[in-house]
Amino acid sequence: MIKPYSLIEIEWYDAAYAINAGWRTEQDANCWFNEQVIYKESGYYLKQNNNFILICGGYFQDKTGNGKQVSGIRVIPTGCIKNIKTVK
């Protein structure tokens, strides 16, 4: 189990999209199918459930008593995750 605010490195399969692809043959489309876009990022673990993991790029303790403030929020579908490791 990962503790909240642990620094993690996460790899996941991202969607691929060819903005200027236009009409292509099915054979061309199959080439895209074989290409894997693997995204890698480090961030601070916030929480997860069966569907998503929530991380942030930075945080600090709010001095006004409102808890922590976070920035760079990213929600990643758990079904896309290839690997997660805690950074020491």
C-alpha positions as CSV (number, residue, x, y, z in Angstrom):
1,M,0.0,0.0,0.0
2,I,1.3,3.4,-1.0
3,K,1.2,6.1,1.7
4,P,-0.4,9.5,0.8
5,Y,2.1,12.1,-0.4
6,S,4.7,9.4,-1.2
7,L,6.8,10.4,-4.3
8,I,6.1,7.8,-7.0
9,E,7.1,7.1,-10.6
10,I,4.2,5.8,-12.7
11,E,4.1,4.4,-16.2
12,W,0.9,4.0,-18.2
13,Y,-0.3,3.3,-21.7
14,D,-1.6,6.5,-23.2
15,A,-4.0,6.9,-26.1
16,A,-2.5,7.6,-29.5
17,Y,-4.2,9.9,-32.0
18,A,-3.0,11.0,-35.4
19,I,-4.4,14.5,-35.9
20,N,-3.5,14.7,-39.6
21,A,-4.0,11.1,-40.4
22,G,-7.1,11.5,-42.7
23,W,-8.4,8.4,-44.4
24,R,-6.1,5.4,-44.3
25,T,-6.2,1.7,-45.2
26,E,-7.0,-0.9,-42.5
27,Q,-3.3,-2.0,-42.9
28,D,-2.1,1.5,-42.0
29,A,-4.5,1.4,-39.0
30,N,-2.9,-1.9,-37.9
31,C,0.5,-0.2,-37.7
32,W,-1.0,2.2,-35.1
33,F,-2.4,-0.7,-33.2
34,N,1.1,-2.1,-32.7
35,E,2.6,1.2,-31.5
36,Q,2.5,1.6,-27.7
37,V,2.6,5.1,-26.2
38,I,4.0,4.7,-22.7
39,Y,3.9,7.8,-20.6
40,K,6.2,8.1,-17.6
41,E,5.8,10.7,-14.8
42,S,6.8,11.3,-11.2
43,G,4.4,12.8,-8.7
44,Y,3.0,12.6,-5.2
45,Y,0.4,9.9,-4.6
46,L,-2.9,11.1,-3.2
47,K,-5.3,8.2,-3.5
48,Q,-6.7,5.5,-5.7
49,N,-9.7,3.2,-6.2
50,N,-10.6,0.4,-8.6
51,N,-10.9,2.8,-11.5
52,F,-8.4,5.7,-11.0
53,I,-5.2,6.8,-9.3
54,L,-4.9,10.5,-8.3
55,I,-1.4,12.1,-8.1
56,C,-0.2,15.7,-8.0
57,G,3.0,17.5,-9.0
58,G,3.5,19.5,-5.8
59,Y,1.9,20.3,-2.5
60,F,2.4,22.3,0.7
61,Q,0.8,22.6,4.1
62,D,-1.6,25.5,4.2
63,K,-0.8,27.8,7.1
64,T,-4.5,28.8,7.5
65,G,-5.6,25.4,8.7
66,N,-7.2,24.3,5.4
67,G,-5.0,21.2,5.1
68,K,-2.6,20.7,2.2
69,Q,-2.7,22.6,-1.1
70,V,-1.9,20.6,-4.2
71,S,-1.1,21.5,-7.8
72,G,-0.5,19.6,-11.1
73,I,-3.4,17.2,-10.5
74,R,-3.5,14.1,-12.7
75,V,-6.1,11.3,-12.7
76,I,-5.0,8.2,-14.5
77,P,-7.3,5.2,-15.3
78,T,-5.9,2.1,-13.3
79,G,-6.5,-0.1,-16.3
80,C,-3.9,1.8,-18.3
81,I,-1.2,1.5,-15.6
82,K,1.9,-0.5,-16.5
83,N,4.0,0.1,-13.4
84,I,4.1,2.1,-10.2
85,K,7.2,2.4,-8.0
86,T,7.9,4.5,-4.9
87,V,10.9,6.8,-5.3
88,K,13.3,6.6,-2.4
